[in-house]
């Protein structure tokens, strides 16, 4: 199942609205890089574990 993490769930001074979805490892990696480059976080094992614990299942798209 694809995973999603959404910056809107974690209000910041940047007012970021980015959402990242994909396979779990892709999302964790991209979100950690984003957190470091945009939000000034340090890309660390701890940060990646926090991101991993915040992942949600992406709702399935309904095809018509």
C-alpha positions as CSV (number, residue, x, y, z in Angstrom):
1,X,0.0,0.0,0.0
2,X,1.2,3.5,-0.8
3,X,1.9,5.9,2.1
4,X,1.5,9.6,2.5
5,X,2.8,12.3,4.7
6,X,1.4,15.8,4.6
7,X,3.1,19.0,6.0
8,X,-0.3,20.5,6.7
9,X,-0.6,17.9,9.5
10,X,2.4,19.6,11.2
11,X,1.9,23.4,11.1
12,X,5.1,25.4,10.7
13,X,6.3,28.9,10.2
14,X,6.8,28.1,6.6
15,X,3.1,27.4,6.1
16,X,4.1,24.4,3.9
17,X,1.4,22.5,2.1
18,X,3.5,19.8,0.5
19,X,2.2,16.2,0.6
20,X,4.4,13.3,-0.4
21,X,3.1,9.9,-1.4
22,X,4.6,6.7,-2.7
23,X,6.2,3.5,-1.4
24,X,7.2,3.8,2.3
25,X,11.0,4.1,1.8
26,X,10.6,6.6,-1.0
27,X,8.3,8.8,1.2
28,X,10.6,8.6,4.2
29,X,13.6,9.6,2.2
30,X,11.9,12.4,0.3
31,X,10.2,13.8,3.4
32,X,13.5,13.8,5.4
33,X,15.2,15.6,2.5
34,X,12.4,18.1,2.4
35,X,12.4,18.6,6.2
36,X,16.1,19.4,6.0
37,X,16.1,21.7,3.0
38,X,12.8,23.6,3.8
39,X,12.2,23.3,7.5
40,X,15.8,23.4,8.7
41,X,15.7,19.9,10.4
42,X,18.7,17.7,10.6
43,X,18.3,14.6,8.4
44,X,19.0,11.9,11.0
45,X,17.9,8.4,11.9
46,X,15.6,9.9,14.6
47,X,13.9,12.3,12.1
48,X,13.3,9.4,9.7
49,X,11.8,7.3,12.4
50,X,9.5,10.2,13.4
51,X,8.5,10.5,9.7
52,X,7.9,6.8,9.4
53,X,5.6,6.8,12.5
54,X,3.6,9.7,11.0
55,X,2.9,7.9,7.7
56,X,-0.7,7.3,6.7
57,X,-2.1,4.9,4.2
58,X,-2.9,6.7,1.0
59,X,-6.6,6.4,0.1
60,X,-7.1,4.3,-3.0
61,X,-8.2,6.1,-6.1
62,X,-11.6,5.3,-7.4
63,X,-11.5,4.6,-11.2
64,X,-14.7,5.3,-13.1
